[in-house]
Amino acid sequence: MDFSLSEKQKMLKNVTRKFAEEFIVPAARESDEKQELDDTVFQRMKGMNFFGSCIPEEYGGAGLHNDSIGFCVVIEEIARGDAAWGITTAVHNGVVAYPIYKFGTEDQKQKFLIDLAKGNKIGAFCLTEANAGSDAGGVQLTAVKDGDEYILNGTKIFATSGGIAKTLLVVAKTGEKDSRKKMTVFIVDSNTPGYSVGVKEDKMGVRASNTSELVFQDVRVPQENILGNSGEGFKMAMKILDFGRIGIAAQCVGLGQAALEASIKYANERVQFNKPIGKFQAIQWKIADMSCAIEAARLFTYKAAYLHDTGSDFGMASAMAKLVSSEAAMQAAHSAVQIHGGYGLMKAYPVERYFRDAKMGEIYEGTSEIQRLVIAANLLRKGA
């Protein structure tokens, strides 16, 4: 069993880290305060082809569609610079662009995927509603067939990148069968009449990442914009989230790594009682625990990515990766603030932001509780 990165993956790691250090890190604090992503960074991200990381080159991507570990390495290094850019890139790739590549028709790829891969358009995955959070089956937004079109009505909330997205994957209710909802996933262009952006959320963490309410009022979508098959939207959404969680896990690993590195630096520099605080066992144990948790999360994430690329069943592995990584990031951020003491509470130090960002990771893309349900259900089903 080889745990080493390939030469290509090492190169991806080095190049992305250098980019993040030079462009993402310097803009992170101001982006957090303004609650918007820096446009200069965005343009440079486009130039680096980060928005097409896991899309083949023939559609304008970077060609990591068969190298999910390489994709994780990229997301990790971006998130190490700023978790807001980490989730924006992970969501755009993992639950919008990649599903269109994986499940879309050739016409859909030509129409939507190329612009997504090149970063000309940002994507959003629209599942969550007021009554459909952890209960993904509670979707109320309706899509009623009218000739060769469907008319969408309803509201989505908490859509990552929703306010800036131009291409949306929308999960809608398209009927019922035997009292069970039938759902379908639609590709929706933001220029479609009747679509509008509602409230932009004022969040605790990853504040630069746009999170918005989306309103659909008699939005007409052609039948050819259905992703997959009509009535199979719930199954499609779960498949999309399985892969998406790998990217979110990588984002959390990067955030945890940033908290660890900041803590090591501070512990070596901060002097109390005539010696660096890193000489005290209480600090050493925190750093050791942080390092172990982050490395375990990284290995969980790479395993899920490996299973995906080998065509194996990876759903439970991705749930494990997301659970372990988000909680490791939260542990690392918590310890980082504690190690920094009073300075850890100040916005002048990035660990204050890391702490707020890390809490978000335990909730979005499926809460820790939902991940535990997914894992337990898999194990009990196999046991039966």
Beta strands, then each sheet from edge to edge (+ up, - down):
strand 1: 123-126
strand 2: 142-146
strand 3: 149-160
strand 4: 167-177
strand 5: 180-189
strand 6: 195-200
strand 7: 211-222
strand 8: 226-227
strand 9: 271-272
strand 10: 275-276
sheet 1: 1+ 4+ 5- 8+
sheet 2: 2+ 3- 7+ 6-
sheet 3: 9+ 10-
end
